C-alpha cells in the first residue's frame, strides 16, 4: 500500500465524517434540542 493511497483514504473518510456531522447538525429532528440549548444562557435560575 502506497502512502499516497493511505492519505487519500484518510482524506475521504474525514470528509465523510464531516458531512455526517453537518447532516446531523442540520437535521430537523435535533432542532428542538438545539433551540432549547441556545436559550440556556437566558434562562433565569429557578
Backbone bond lengths (Angstrom), bond angles and torsions (degrees), N, CA, C in turn:
res aa  C-N    CA-C-N  psi(-1)  N-CA   C-N-CA  omega(-1)  CA-C   N-CA-C  phi
1 X - - - 1.446 - - 1.527 108.24 -
2 X 1.286 115.11 127.26 1.457 122.73 -179.85 1.535 110.14 -78.30
3 X 1.334 117.10 147.39 1.467 121.13 -179.23 1.536 110.86 -63.55
4 X 1.325 117.17 -33.56 1.467 119.59 179.42 1.520 111.75 -68.51
5 X 1.321 117.77 -34.27 1.456 121.32 175.71 1.526 110.01 -65.95
6 X 1.310 116.67 -42.39 1.462 120.75 177.99 1.527 110.99 -62.89
7 X 1.311 117.45 -41.47 1.468 121.42 177.61 1.527 110.82 -63.54
8 X 1.316 116.83 -39.68 1.469 120.74 178.87 1.525 110.88 -65.26
9 X 1.319 116.61 -42.12 1.462 120.59 179.27 1.522 110.51 -63.64
10 X 1.316 117.59 -43.24 1.464 121.11 179.06 1.524 110.28 -64.73
11 X 1.314 117.84 -38.89 1.464 121.21 178.64 1.528 110.91 -63.82
12 X 1.314 117.19 -44.61 1.466 121.12 179.82 1.527 110.26 -65.49
13 X 1.329 117.73 -43.56 1.469 120.44 178.55 1.526 111.24 -63.07
14 X 1.312 117.67 -40.17 1.460 121.40 178.21 1.526 110.79 -63.62
15 X 1.323 116.81 -41.06 1.465 120.10 177.51 1.524 111.55 -64.37
16 X 1.326 117.11 -39.93 1.461 120.76 178.78 1.525 110.49 -64.12
17 X 1.330 117.37 -41.97 1.466 120.73 177.44 1.528 110.01 -63.83
18 X 1.323 117.12 -42.92 1.462 121.10 178.43 1.525 110.88 -61.04
19 X 1.327 117.38 -45.42 1.459 120.91 179.00 1.525 110.90 -63.61
20 X 1.321 117.77 -35.80 1.459 121.21 176.74 1.516 111.96 -65.58
21 X 1.322 117.31 -41.13 1.460 121.10 178.32 1.525 110.52 -65.30
22 X 1.322 117.24 -41.64 1.465 120.90 178.36 1.525 110.41 -63.90
23 X 1.327 117.24 -43.29 1.466 120.43 178.76 1.523 110.63 -63.70
24 X 1.322 117.70 -39.68 1.465 121.31 178.48 1.532 110.49 -65.15
25 X 1.326 116.72 -42.28 1.464 120.36 -178.03 1.527 111.98 -67.69
26 X 1.317 118.19 -33.60 1.457 121.75 -178.71 1.515 112.88 -92.16
27 X 1.328 117.92 2.89 1.452 121.55 -179.50 1.524 110.51 -67.06
28 X 1.313 116.28 138.70 1.463 119.72 -179.31 1.528 111.28 -71.94
29 X 1.337 118.48 -19.27 1.467 120.91 177.10 1.524 110.99 -64.95
30 X 1.331 118.03 -30.32 1.453 122.13 -176.23 1.529 113.04 -93.61
31 X 1.311 117.58 -2.11 1.464 120.71 -174.71 1.524 111.98 -61.05
32 X 1.313 117.99 -42.27 1.465 120.23 -177.65 1.530 111.20 -64.82
33 X 1.307 117.38 -43.85 1.466 119.17 -179.30 1.524 111.10 -69.23
34 X 1.341 117.40 -35.00 1.467 119.99 177.81 1.527 110.78 -69.45
35 X 1.346 117.73 -37.81 1.466 120.67 176.97 1.523 110.84 -64.50
36 X 1.313 116.29 -40.48 1.464 120.23 177.72 1.526 110.85 -64.83
37 X 1.315 117.67 -42.94 1.463 121.44 179.16 1.530 111.22 -65.76
38 X 1.319 117.07 -32.78 1.468 120.77 179.38 1.527 111.26 -68.51
39 X 1.330 117.33 -26.72 1.464 120.88 -178.04 1.526 112.75 -89.87
40 X 1.318 119.26 -5.75 1.467 121.95 -177.58 1.533 113.52 -56.59
41 X 1.330 120.28 -41.73 1.479 118.29 -179.93 1.526 113.68 -64.42
42 X 1.323 117.50 -21.52 1.455 121.45 -175.93 1.519 114.17 -96.12
43 X 1.322 117.85 -6.84 1.452 121.06 -179.13 1.528 110.16 -74.75
44 X 1.315 115.06 143.84 1.453 121.01 177.20 1.528 109.26 -84.14
45 X 1.321 116.51 148.92 1.454 120.09 176.15 1.528 109.21 -67.39
46 X 1.297 115.55 137.11 1.465 119.09 -177.54 1.498 111.13 -103.44
